[in-house]
Amino acid sequence: MPRARRASGAGMVTLPGGMFRMGNEDAYANPGDGEGPVREVTVPAFRMDEKAVTNARFAAFVKDTEYVTAAERFGWSYVFAGFLAPEQVRATRGAASTPWWRGVEGACWRTPEGPGSGVDDRAHHPVVHVTWDDAWAYAAWAGKRLPTEAEWEYAARGGLDQARYPWGDELTPRGQWRCNIWQGDFPVVNTADDGHLGTAPVDAYRPNAYGLFNMVGNVWEWVADRFTAAHSAAPSTDPRGPAEGDRRVMRGGSYLCHDSYCNRYRVAARTANTPDSSSGNCGFRCAADV
């Protein structure tokens, strides 16, 4: 297995690059997501953040630049209904196909559940309610960039060939939870057997073999690529996704993923959203050239 080393940049790991088998074609794959075909992809060496960007780091960016996120400009963002009081749920609009998401006025990275909430006790949790554009702006400020989708999957796999999760094929080895996802009856009952109802600290659980934390579960992570579900089976080097498209890829799943509707807390799983979309379960981490 290729070995990673800690980068000179604080909080980053240098990954050696090389060829890996990207994608998935087994029974866990979601039709229409474009997980397959399994193909040989080569990526050059690069650096990756050990952890997702935290509320504390994003606050430093905002303080330095006076940046205003899209959710703050729009005046609202999507919040999981289970975090709201019944009267708030009744007073908010829901997404047609996913009624557990409610459009809450005043919800943003500073107030994740809307007015009256805050992040003072979540400084080391991943920042959420950030769009792709917000993530790109932070990365530019930090002297970094968003990872390509191929880099993200290479990093998440931690040197394991075609394993389902960053640690192997078993979701809970020896009965231990390794990621923050939903347990129970979605979207009604979350038993929180993994220790968390919402986001977890960015260094919760053990890292993968490359020293990267929470590559699946906790929050979706924006990557650089535009979305396509059509992939060639031919080998490729440093792919960057299509040149055009109105959606950007998100990887890794989140604390709301559950087998009953979304088993996308796997290293090959993927979804997408428009670059101006935000919600309470999407964040990001950064990459950089070596």
C-alpha positions in Angstrom: 0.0 0.0 0.0 1.4 3.5 -0.9 2.4 5.4 2.2 1.2 8.9 3.0 3.2 11.4 5.0 2.3 14.5 6.9 2.6 17.6 4.8 4.5 20.7 5.8 1.2 22.6 5.6 -0.5 22.3 9.1 -3.3 19.8 9.1 -2.5 18.3 5.7 -1.2 14.9 4.6 0.8 14.4 1.4 -0.5 11.5 -0.6 1.9 9.8 -3.0 -0.5 9.4 -5.9 -0.6 6.4 -8.2 -3.1 4.1 -9.9 -6.3 2.9 -8.1 -9.5 1.3 -9.1 -12.2 4.0 -8.9 -16.0 3.4 -8.8 -18.2 0.6 -7.9 -20.5 -1.9 -9.7 -21.7 -4.2 -6.9 -25.3 -4.4 -5.4 -24.7 -1.4 -3.2 -24.4 1.0 -6.1 -27.2 3.5 -6.6 -28.6 3.4 -10.2 -28.3 6.8 -11.8 -25.5 8.0 -9.6 -22.8 7.0 -12.0 -20.7 5.0 -9.6 -19.5 2.7 -12.3 -17.9 1.3 -14.2 -14.9 0.4 -12.1 -11.9 1.9 -14.0 -8.2 2.4 -13.5 -7.4 6.0 -12.6 -4.0 7.5 -11.9 -3.6 10.6 -9.8 -0.4 12.6 -9.2 0.9 13.3 -5.7 -1.2 15.9 -3.8 -2.0 17.1 -0.3 -5.3 16.7 1.5 -6.7 18.2 4.6 -6.8 15.6 7.4 -10.2 16.9 8.5 -13.1 18.8 7.1 -13.0 22.6 7.5 -14.4 23.5 10.9 -16.6 26.3 12.1 -13.5 27.8 13.8 -11.5 27.8 10.6 -14.4 29.2 8.6 -14.9 31.9 11.2 -11.3 32.9 10.8 -11.8 33.2 7.0 -14.9 35.3 7.5 -13.2 37.6 10.0 -10.3 38.2 7.7 -12.3 38.7 4.5 -15.7 39.8 5.7 -17.1 37.1 3.4 -20.8 36.6 3.3 -22.1 33.2 2.4 -24.9 32.5 -0.1 -27.2 31.3 2.7 -26.7 34.7 4.5 -27.4 36.5 1.3 -30.4 34.5 0.4 -31.7 34.7 4.0 -32.4 31.0 4.5 -31.1 27.4 4.1 -32.3 23.9 4.5 -32.4 22.4 8.0 -33.4 18.8 9.0 -36.9 18.8 10.4 -35.9 16.7 13.3 -33.8 19.5 14.7 -36.8 21.9 14.8 -39.7 22.4 17.2 -43.1 21.3 15.8 -44.3 24.8 15.3 -41.1 25.6 13.3 -41.8 22.6 11.0 -45.3 23.8 10.4 -44.2 27.3 9.7 -41.5 26.4 7.2 -41.6 25.1 3.6 -40.3 21.6 2.8 -38.7 20.2 -0.3 -41.3 18.2 -2.3 -39.4 14.9 -2.6 -37.6 15.2 0.8 -40.1 16.7 3.3 -37.7 16.2 6.2 -35.7 19.2 4.8 -37.3 22.6 5.8 -36.3 26.0 4.4 -35.5 27.9 7.6 -35.2 31.7 7.5 -32.0 32.8 9.2 -30.3 29.4 8.9 -26.6 29.7 7.9 -23.2 28.6 9.0 -23.4 30.8 12.2 -26.9 29.6 13.1 -27.2 26.1 11.8 -30.8 25.5 13.0 -31.9 29.1 12.5 -32.2 32.0 14.9 -31.4 31.1 18.5 -28.9 28.4 17.5 -25.2 28.8 17.3 -21.8 27.2 16.9 -20.0 28.3 20.0 -20.1 24.7 21.3 -19.3 23.3 17.8 -16.1 25.1 17.0 -14.5 21.8 16.0 -17.5 20.5 14.1 -17.5 20.8 10.3 -18.9 24.1 8.9 -22.3 23.5 7.2 -24.7 25.6 5.1 -21.9 26.4 2.7 -22.3 26.2 -1.1 -19.7 25.1 -3.6 -19.0 28.7 -4.3 -18.5 29.4 -0.6 -16.1 26.4 -0.3 -14.2 27.5 -3.4 -13.8 31.0 -1.8 -12.4 29.6 1.4 -10.0 27.4 -0.4 -8.6 30.3 -2.4 -8.2 32.3 0.8 -6.3 29.4 2.4 -4.0 29.0 -0.6 -5.5 25.6 -1.4 -8.2 24.3 -3.7 -11.1 21.8 -3.7 -10.0 18.2 -4.4 -10.9 16.6 -7.7 -13.4 13.7 -7.4 -10.7 11.2 -8.3 -8.3 12.7 -5.6 -11.1 12.5 -3.1 -11.9 8.9 -3.7 -8.2 7.9 -3.8 -7.7 9.6 -0.5 -10.9 8.1 1.1 -9.9 4.6 0.1 -6.7 4.8 2.2 -4.8 2.4 -0.1 -7.5 -0.3 0.1 -8.5 -1.8 -3.3 -12.3 -1.7 -3.9 -13.2 -1.8 -0.1 -16.7 -0.5 0.6 -15.6 1.9 3.4 -12.3 3.7 4.3 -11.5 0.9 6.8 -12.7 -2.2 4.9 -16.0 -3.9 3.9 -17.7 -4.3 7.3 -19.7 -1.3 8.5 -19.2 -1.9 12.3 -16.1 -4.1 12.7 -16.1 -5.7 16.1 -19.4 -3.9 16.8 -17.7 -0.5 16.7 -19.1 2.5 14.8 -16.5 4.1 12.5 -18.6 6.9 11.0 -21.5 9.2 11.9 -24.7 8.1 10.1 -28.3 7.5 11.0 -29.3 4.5 13.1 -33.0 3.7 13.6 -36.1 4.5 11.6 -35.4 7.3 9.2 -36.5 10.1 9.4 -38.5 9.6 12.6 -36.1 7.9 15.1 -32.4 8.2 15.4 -31.0 6.0 18.2 -27.6 7.8 17.9 -25.8 4.5 18.5 -22.7 6.1 16.9 -22.7 8.8 19.6 -24.1 11.7 17.5 -27.5 13.0 16.4 -26.2 15.8 14.2 -22.7 16.6 13.2 -19.7 15.2 15.1 -16.3 16.8 15.7 -14.1 16.6 12.6 -11.7 14.2 14.3 -14.4 11.8 15.6 -13.6 8.1 15.1 -10.3 6.8 13.9 -8.7 8.0 10.7 -8.2 5.8 7.6 -4.7 4.4 6.8 -3.8 7.7 5.2 -4.5 9.6 8.4 -7.7 11.2 7.1 -10.7 11.6 9.4 -14.4 11.2 8.6 -14.1 10.5 4.9 -17.6 9.0 5.0 -20.5 10.1 7.1 -20.8 13.3 9.2 -21.2 15.8 6.3 -21.2 15.6 2.5 -18.0 17.2 1.0 -18.0 19.3 -2.1 -15.3 18.4 -4.7 -14.2 20.4 -7.7 -15.8 18.4 -10.5 -19.0 19.0 -12.3 -21.3 16.0 -12.2 -21.8 13.4 -14.9 -23.1 9.8 -14.6 -21.3 8.7 -17.8 -17.8 7.4 -17.3 -15.5 5.6 -19.6 -14.1 2.2 -18.5 -10.8 3.1 -20.1 -7.8 4.0 -17.9 -7.3 7.7 -17.3 -4.9 10.1 -15.6 -5.9 13.0 -13.4 -9.5 13.2 -14.6 -11.2 16.5 -13.9 -14.9 15.9 -14.8 -16.9 17.5 -17.6 -16.2 21.1 -18.8 -19.8 22.0 -18.6 -22.7 21.2 -16.3 -25.0 22.9 -13.7 -24.2 20.6 -10.8 -21.1 19.9 -8.7 -20.2 16.6 -7.1 -20.5 15.9 -3.4 -18.9 12.8 -1.8 -19.0 10.9 1.5 -22.5 10.9 2.7 -23.7 12.5 6.0 -25.2 12.0 9.4 -28.6 11.6 7.7 -27.6 8.7 5.5 -29.5 5.4 6.2 -29.8 2.2 4.2 -33.6 2.7 3.9 -33.1 5.5 1.4 -29.4 6.6 1.1 -26.5 4.2 1.5 -24.1 6.8 0.1 -21.7 6.6 3.1 -19.4 4.5 0.9 -16.1 5.6 -0.7 -17.5 5.0 -4.2 -20.9 6.7 -3.6 -21.6 10.1 -5.0 -24.4 12.7 -5.5 -24.5 16.3 -6.8 -26.2 19.6 -6.2 -26.2 23.1 -7.8 -23.2 25.2 -6.7 -25.5 27.8 -5.0 -27.2 25.1 -2.8 -26.6 24.8 1.0 -27.9 22.6 3.7 -27.2 21.5 7.3 -25.3 18.4 6.2 -22.8 19.6 3.6 -19.3 20.9 4.2 -15.9 20.4 2.5 -12.2 19.8 3.0 -9.4 21.2 0.9 -6.5 19.8 -1.2 -3.4 21.4 -2.6 -0.7 20.6 -5.1 2.6 19.2 -3.9 
